[in-house]
Amino acid sequence: MKILLDKIMYDKHLTIRQTAILTGVPKSTIADIASERISPRLDILEQLAKGLNVRITDLFESDYK
């Protein structure tokens, strides 16, 4: 399952640094998630969704939304 963090950041015109400030997630973690090097834990997904003002399901690519 793909995480759509890079798309959300692009749509909201956010840099990795700005995303880190909004979410409280380290820049290195955001970069790794956006480039699909790591899969985030649930607590990180919750932080991202809250900071970016999206639903947690918006972070996933899925046919079942």
C-alpha positions, 0 to 999 in steps of 0.5 A: 500500500502506497503512502501519498505523503508526497502528493499531499505535500505537492498539492498543499505546496509544502516543503519537507521542512514546512511539513515537519514544522506542521506535524512535529515529525522529523524531516528525515522521517518525512523524506523517507516516507515520501520517497517510500524508503520506510513505511510509517508507524500508526502514530506517525500517520496520525501525526501527519494527518493531524498536522496536514489537516487530512483524514488518515485514510487520505494518506493511503492509496486505495481503491476502497476509499 
